[in-house]
């Protein structure tokens, strides 16, 4: 680990104590992650402070500009509960010349615009399910939707963390498609992404500093019998639900094609430092990238940290590694990979 003695780190996160709606639990989770990151850094002698972002980002930026921390540990996923504002903080940190962890504003913005991200993936020759964007009910009758066929999955086009996704999101006919699209259009006031539903294994490919960490897979249990095998909002955020209990993650092994498409997707969107690529692997073995998650969940009990632990990287070393990557980038240096890639993964050669 590089010498971080004397380094000052500001852990910046979005305040989860206000707002409502289905995103509330994911916002509260950010607060818990920020505390864990702060404690891990402080325990290793790094001067660290927590900085909450409420509705007024400019006040926070003014304070950061005065203090000039060596690194901003960026955990800010929204401003004023609006997830579409996630790229704002890193964009303004770039203007101020303050180094920060994770991906930059372009990568974060593309990941939030699922349709644009998929267009880039397709242009790069990376397999992703065919899709159409539905901005109004009238679009459901268009050629783009008709060409997809059934079954389909309907998602909010500007959300992440499984927000807006339930069993009814997977549709097999025009009537259920119209209902699912209405839920997104009216309830989330944004376009719906209508995508070909790919059944198969769901694999999570975590990437740290250009290396693939050990993979995990969702195991869909009894709650998913005769129902779509998808990670619903309940499966992700509601611990007392059957969906949550019956969709544990477990270690996974996948072939070179999965690792390659995940790394290529991560790079195609300009992601850096860390992130997770979600891949569907149907029975015929051709992997499809279904989502790219820059700045994914860094909770000590979350999937990314657990994958890092399987690679021999403890939680404290993980957060220090991210600070080191950001600091080295600001100094125009590179950080060499640590040892050999873990079994079942490989380093990016790009």
Beta strands, then each sheet from edge to edge (+ up, - down):
strand 1: 8-14
strand 2: 47-53
strand 3: 71-75
strand 4: 131-134
strand 5: 152-156
strand 6: 170-171
strand 7: 192-196
strand 8: 201-208
strand 9: 211-212
strand 10: 215-218
strand 11: 249-252
strand 12: 274-281
strand 13: 287-294
sheet 1: 2+ 1+ 3+
sheet 2: 4+ 7- 5+ 6-
sheet 3: 9+ 8- 10+ 11-
sheet 4: 9+ 8- 12+ 13-
end
